[in-house]
């Protein structure tokens, strides 16, 4: 099975997801970890 080549669109999507996680998820991770 061969994988499709990674396009600029894939890279931009990954960048958007990474930025969202840094902005919206990471700041709350310690609190969520403590809460279970």
CHARMM-style PDB file with segment names, atoms N, HN, CA, C and O in Angstrom:
ATOM      1  N   UNK     1       0.849  -1.172   0.000  1.00  0.00      PROA
ATOM      2  CA  UNK     1       0.000   0.000   0.000  1.00  0.00      PROA
ATOM      3  C   UNK     1       0.897   1.237   0.000  1.00  0.00      PROA
ATOM      4  O   UNK     1       1.812   1.353   0.814  1.00  0.00      PROA
ATOM      5  N   UNK     2       0.627   2.139  -0.903  1.00  0.00      PROA
ATOM      6  HN  UNK     2      -0.117   2.045  -1.564  1.00  0.00      PROA
ATOM      7  CA  UNK     2       1.408   3.374  -0.933  1.00  0.00      PROA
ATOM      8  C   UNK     2       0.573   4.525  -0.387  1.00  0.00      PROA
ATOM      9  O   UNK     2      -0.650   4.549  -0.521  1.00  0.00      PROA
ATOM     10  N   UNK     3       1.248   5.453   0.215  1.00  0.00      PROA
ATOM     11  HN  UNK     3       2.242   5.433   0.324  1.00  0.00      PROA
ATOM     12  CA  UNK     3       0.575   6.609   0.795  1.00  0.00      PROA
ATOM     13  C   UNK     3       0.568   7.759  -0.198  1.00  0.00      PROA
ATOM     14  O   UNK     3       1.494   7.912  -0.995  1.00  0.00      PROA
ATOM     15  N   UNK     4      -0.477   8.559  -0.143  1.00  0.00      PROA
ATOM     16  HN  UNK     4      -1.229   8.434   0.504  1.00  0.00      PROA
ATOM     17  CA  UNK     4      -0.553   9.739  -0.999  1.00  0.00      PROA
ATOM     18  C   UNK     4       0.496  10.744  -0.545  1.00  0.00      PROA
ATOM     19  O   UNK     4       0.788  10.841   0.647  1.00  0.00      PROA
ATOM     20  N   UNK     5       1.053  11.477  -1.465  1.00  0.00      PROA
ATOM     21  HN  UNK     5       0.816  11.398  -2.433  1.00  0.00      PROA
ATOM     22  CA  UNK     5       2.047  12.483  -1.075  1.00  0.00      PROA
ATOM     23  C   UNK     5       1.420  13.579  -0.210  1.00  0.00      PROA
ATOM     24  O   UNK     5       0.246  13.918  -0.358  1.00  0.00      PROA
ATOM     25  N   UNK     6       2.218  14.108   0.674  1.00  0.00      PROA
ATOM     26  HN  UNK     6       3.172  13.833   0.794  1.00  0.00      PROA
ATOM     27  CA  UNK     6       1.748  15.193   1.537  1.00  0.00      PROA
ATOM     28  C   UNK     6       1.772  16.490   0.738  1.00  0.00      PROA
ATOM     29  O   UNK     6       2.789  16.864   0.155  1.00  0.00      PROA
ATOM     30  N   UNK     7       0.630  17.163   0.728  1.00  0.00      PROA
ATOM     31  HN  UNK     7      -0.196  16.860   1.201  1.00  0.00      PROA
ATOM     32  CA  UNK     7       0.497  18.403  -0.037  1.00  0.00      PROA
ATOM     33  C   UNK     7       0.630  19.612   0.886  1.00  0.00      PROA
ATOM     34  O   UNK     7       0.663  19.480   2.109  1.00  0.00      PROA
ATOM     35  N   UNK     8       0.704  20.770   0.283  1.00  0.00      PROA
ATOM     36  HN  UNK     8       0.677  20.877  -0.711  1.00  0.00      PROA
ATOM     37  CA  UNK     8       0.730  22.008   1.067  1.00  0.00      PROA
ATOM     38  C   UNK     8      -0.542  22.136   1.899  1.00  0.00      PROA
ATOM     39  O   UNK     8      -0.509  22.672   3.006  1.00  0.00      PROA
ATOM     40  N   UNK     9      -1.660  21.648   1.369  1.00  0.00      PROA
ATOM     41  HN  UNK     9      -1.687  21.212   0.469  1.00  0.00      PROA
ATOM     42  CA  UNK     9      -2.921  21.688   2.113  1.00  0.00      PROA
ATOM     43  C   UNK     9      -2.818  20.850   3.390  1.00  0.00      PROA
ATOM     44  O   UNK     9      -3.301  21.260   4.445  1.00  0.00      PROA
ATOM     45  N   UNK    10      -2.190  19.680   3.292  1.00  0.00      PROA
ATOM     46  HN  UNK    10      -1.797  19.346   2.435  1.00  0.00      PROA
ATOM     47  CA  UNK    10      -1.976  18.849   4.480  1.00  0.00      PROA
ATOM     48  C   UNK    10      -1.121  19.589   5.504  1.00  0.00      PROA
ATOM     49  O   UNK    10      -1.424  19.588   6.697  1.00  0.00      PROA
ATOM     50  N   UNK    11      -0.061  20.214   5.029  1.00  0.00      PROA
ATOM     51  HN  UNK    11       0.185  20.215   4.060  1.00  0.00      PROA
ATOM     52  CA  UNK    11       0.841  20.935   5.927  1.00  0.00      PROA
ATOM     53  C   UNK    11       0.124  22.091   6.614  1.00  0.00      PROA
ATOM     54  O   UNK    11       0.313  22.313   7.810  1.00  0.00      PROA
ATOM     55  N   UNK    12      -0.695  22.830   5.870  1.00  0.00      PROA
ATOM     56  HN  UNK    12      -0.848  22.650   4.898  1.00  0.00      PROA
ATOM     57  CA  UNK    12      -1.442  23.947   6.453  1.00  0.00      PROA
ATOM     58  C   UNK    12      -2.455  23.455   7.479  1.00  0.00      PROA
ATOM     59  O   UNK    12      -2.647  24.087   8.518  1.00  0.00      PROA
ATOM     60  N   UNK    13      -3.106  22.322   7.190  1.00  0.00      PROA
ATOM     61  HN  UNK    13      -2.950  21.808   6.346  1.00  0.00      PROA
ATOM     62  CA  UNK    13      -4.053  21.758   8.140  1.00  0.00      PROA
ATOM     63  C   UNK    13      -3.338  21.372   9.434  1.00  0.00      PROA
ATOM     64  O   UNK    13      -3.824  21.667  10.526  1.00  0.00      PROA
ATOM     65  N   UNK    14      -2.194  20.718   9.310  1.00  0.00      PROA
ATOM     66  HN  UNK    14      -1.800  20.479   8.423  1.00  0.00      PROA
ATOM     67  CA  UNK    14      -1.407  20.343  10.485  1.00  0.00      PROA
ATOM     68  C   UNK    14      -0.992  21.555  11.295  1.00  0.00      PROA
ATOM     69  O   UNK    14      -1.026  21.530  12.525  1.00  0.00      PROA
ATOM     70  N   UNK    15      -0.603  22.614  10.607  1.00  0.00      PROA
ATOM     71  HN  UNK    15      -0.575  22.634   9.607  1.00  0.00      PROA
ATOM     72  CA  UNK    15      -0.217  23.856  11.283  1.00  0.00      PROA
ATOM     73  C   UNK    15      -1.406  24.441  12.039  1.00  0.00      PROA
ATOM     74  O   UNK    15      -1.256  24.906  13.169  1.00  0.00      PROA
ATOM     75  N   UNK    16      -2.585  24.419  11.423  1.00  0.00      PROA
ATOM     76  HN  UNK    16      -2.708  24.041  10.506  1.00  0.00      PROA
ATOM     77  CA  UNK    16      -3.789  24.942  12.075  1.00  0.00      PROA
ATOM     78  C   UNK    16      -4.145  24.135  13.317  1.00  0.00      PROA
ATOM     79  O   UNK    16      -4.492  24.703  14.352  1.00  0.00      PROA
ATOM     80  N   UNK    17      -4.059  22.818  13.217  1.00  0.00      PROA
ATOM     81  HN  UNK    17      -3.777  22.356  12.376  1.00  0.00      PROA
ATOM     82  CA  UNK    17      -4.361  21.952  14.363  1.00  0.00      PROA
ATOM     83  C   UNK    17      -3.372  22.207  15.492  1.00  0.00      PROA
ATOM     84  O   UNK    17      -3.761  22.309  16.655  1.00  0.00      PROA
ATOM     85  N   UNK    18      -2.095  22.310  15.145  1.00  0.00      PROA
ATOM     86  HN  UNK    18      -1.779  22.227  14.200  1.00  0.00      PROA
ATOM     87  CA  UNK    18      -1.049  22.569  16.142  1.00  0.00      PROA
ATOM     88  C   UNK    18      -1.299  23.898  16.850  1.00  0.00      PROA
ATOM     89  O   UNK    18      -1.187  23.977  18.073  1.00  0.00      PROA
ATOM     90  N   UNK    19      -1.635  24.943  16.093  1.00  0.00      PROA
ATOM     91  HN  UNK    19      -1.725  24.879  15.099  1.00  0.00      PROA
ATOM     92  CA  UNK    19      -1.894  26.254  16.688  1.00  0.00      PROA
ATOM     93  C   UNK    19      -3.119  26.208  17.592  1.00  0.00      PROA
ATOM     94  O   UNK    19      -3.120  26.812  18.665  1.00  0.00      PROA
ATOM     95  N   UNK    20      -4.163  25.496  17.169  1.00  0.00      PROA
ATOM     96  HN  UNK    20      -4.162  25.005  16.298  1.00  0.00      PROA
ATOM     97  CA  UNK    20      -5.361  25.362  17.989  1.00  0.00      PROA
ATOM     98  C   UNK    20      -5.023  24.677  19.313  1.00  0.00      PROA
ATOM     99  O   UNK    20      -5.444  25.127  20.379  1.00  0.00      PROA
ATOM    100  N   UNK    21      -4.269  23.596  19.236  1.00  0.00      PROA
ATOM    101  HN  UNK    21      -3.927  23.231  18.370  1.00  0.00      PROA
ATOM    102  CA  UNK    21      -3.901  22.863  20.457  1.00  0.00      PROA
ATOM    103  C   UNK    21      -3.060  23.717  21.392  1.00  0.00      PROA
ATOM    104  O   UNK    21      -3.259  23.695  22.607  1.00  0.00      PROA
ATOM    105  N   UNK    22      -2.124  24.465  20.832  1.00  0.00      PROA
ATOM    106  HN  UNK    22      -1.962  24.482  19.846  1.00  0.00      PROA
ATOM    107  CA  UNK    22      -1.288  25.341  21.664  1.00  0.00      PROA
ATOM    108  C   UNK    22      -2.123  26.427  22.336  1.00  0.00      PROA
ATOM    109  O   UNK    22      -1.851  26.808  23.475  1.00  0.00      PROA
ATOM    110  N   UNK    23      -3.128  26.919  21.639  1.00  0.00      PROA
ATOM    111  HN  UNK    23      -3.349  26.609  20.714  1.00  0.00      PROA
ATOM    112  CA  UNK    23      -3.936  28.025  22.134  1.00  0.00      PROA
ATOM    113  C   UNK    23      -5.084  27.569  23.042  1.00  0.00      PROA
ATOM    114  O   UNK    23      -5.371  28.216  24.049  1.00  0.00      PROA
ATOM    115  N   UNK    24      -5.743  26.451  22.688  1.00  0.00      PROA
ATOM    116  HN  UNK    24      -5.510  25.925  21.870  1.00  0.00      PROA
ATOM    117  CA  UNK    24      -6.983  26.065  23.363  1.00  0.00      PROA
ATOM    118  C   UNK    24      -6.874  24.830  24.258  1.00  0.00      PROA
ATOM    119  O   UNK    24      -7.685  24.664  25.169  1.00  0.00      PROA
ATOM    120  N   UNK    25      -5.910  23.978  24.020  1.00  0.00      PROA
ATOM    121  HN  UNK    25      -5.252  24.113  23.280  1.00  0.00      PROA
ATOM    122  CA  UNK    25      -5.811  22.721  24.766  1.00  0.00      PROA
ATOM    123  C   UNK    25      -4.695  22.774  25.805  1.00  0.00      PROA
ATOM    124  O   UNK    25      -4.927  22.522  26.987  1.00  0.00      PROA
ATOM    125  N   UNK    26      -3.502  23.100  25.365  1.00  0.00      PROA
ATOM    126  HN  UNK    26      -3.313  23.305  24.404  1.00  0.00      PROA
ATOM    127  CA  UNK    26      -2.335  23.073  26.256  1.00  0.00      PROA
ATOM    128  C   UNK    26      -2.514  23.890  27.533  1.00  0.00      PROA
ATOM    129  O   UNK    26      -2.114  23.424  28.599  1.00  0.00      PROA
ATOM    130  N   UNK    27      -3.101  25.095  27.471  1.00  0.00      PROA
ATOM    131  HN  UNK    27      -3.426  25.474  26.605  1.00  0.00      PROA
ATOM    132  CA  UNK    27      -3.234  25.874  28.710  1.00  0.00      PROA
ATOM    133  C   UNK    27      -4.102  25.191  29.777  1.00  0.00      PROA
ATOM    134  O   UNK    27      -4.008  25.533  30.956  1.00  0.00      PROA
ATOM    135  N   UNK    28      -4.939  24.235  29.377  1.00  0.00      PROA
ATOM    136  HN  UNK    28      -5.015  23.957  28.419  1.00  0.00      PROA
ATOM    137  CA  UNK    28      -5.860  23.586  30.312  1.00  0.00      PROA
ATOM    138  C   UNK    28      -5.449  22.167  30.676  1.00  0.00      PROA
ATOM    139  O   UNK    28      -6.095  21.538  31.514  1.00  0.00      PROA
ATOM    140  N   UNK    29      -4.392  21.652  30.069  1.00  0.00      PROA
ATOM    141  HN  UNK    29      -3.866  22.163  29.388  1.00  0.00      PROA
ATOM    142  CA  UNK    29      -4.054  20.237  30.230  1.00  0.00      PROA
ATOM    143  C   UNK    29      -3.763  19.841  31.676  1.00  0.00      PROA
ATOM    144  O   UNK    29      -4.186  18.768  32.106  1.00  0.00      PROA
ATOM    145  N   UNK    30      -3.061  20.667  32.428  1.00  0.00      PROA
ATOM    146  HN  UNK    30      -2.718  21.539  32.078  1.00  0.00      PROA
ATOM    147  CA  UNK    30      -2.776  20.334  33.830  1.00  0.00      PROA
ATOM    148  C   UNK    30      -4.064  20.246  34.643  1.00  0.00      PROA
ATOM    149  O   UNK    30      -4.239  19.328  35.444  1.00  0.00      PROA
ATOM    150  N   UNK    31      -4.953  21.194  34.434  1.00  0.00      PROA
ATOM    151  HN  UNK    31      -4.811  21.940  33.784  1.00  0.00      PROA
ATOM    152  CA  UNK    31      -6.237  21.207  35.141  1.00  0.00      PROA
ATOM    153  C   UNK    31      -7.043  19.948  34.811  1.00  0.00      PROA
ATOM    154  O   UNK    31      -7.606  19.324  35.710  1.00  0.00      PROA
ATOM    155  N   UNK    32      -7.101  19.573  33.541  1.00  0.00      PROA
ATOM    156  HN  UNK    32      -6.643  20.079  32.810  1.00  0.00      PROA
ATOM    157  CA  UNK    32      -7.849  18.388  33.123  1.00  0.00      PROA
ATOM    158  C   UNK    32      -7.209  17.116  33.656  1.00  0.00      PROA
ATOM    159  O   UNK    32      -7.912  16.176  34.029  1.00  0.00      PROA
ATOM    160  N   UNK    33      -5.892  17.079  33.695  1.00  0.00      PROA
ATOM    161  HN  UNK    33      -5.322  17.843  33.392  1.00  0.00      PROA
ATOM    162  CA  UNK    33      -5.190  15.903  34.209  1.00  0.00      PROA
ATOM    163  C   UNK    33      -5.512  15.702  35.694  1.00  0.00      PROA
ATOM    164  O   UNK    33      -5.744  14.575  36.132  1.00  0.00      PROA
ATOM    165  N   UNK    34      -5.526  16.780  36.458  1.00  0.00      PROA
ATOM    166  HN  UNK    34      -5.338  17.696  36.103  1.00  0.00      PROA
ATOM    167  CA  UNK    34      -5.843  16.691  37.887  1.00  0.00      PROA
ATOM    168  C   UNK    34      -7.284  16.267  38.115  1.00  0.00      PROA
ATOM    169  O   UNK    34      -7.577  15.527  39.054  1.00  0.00      PROA
ATOM    170  N   UNK    35      -8.195  16.739  37.249  1.00  0.00      PROA
ATOM    171  HN  UNK    35      -7.958  17.340  36.486  1.00  0.00      PROA
ATOM    172  CA  UNK    35      -9.612  16.426  37.395  1.00  0.00      PROA
ATOM    173  C   UNK    35      -9.921  14.979  37.006  1.00  0.00      PROA
ATOM    174  O   UNK    35     -10.941  14.423  37.414  1.00  0.00      PROA
ATOM    175  N   UNK    36      -9.041  14.383  36.224  1.00  0.00      PROA
ATOM    176  HN  UNK    36      -8.212  14.835  35.892  1.00  0.00      PROA
ATOM    177  CA  UNK    36      -9.242  12.993  35.814  1.00  0.00      PROA
ATOM    178  C   UNK    36      -9.973  12.936  34.566  1.00  0.00      PROA
ATOM    179  OT1 UNK    36     -10.241  11.848  34.056  1.00  0.00      PROA
TER     180      UNK     36
END
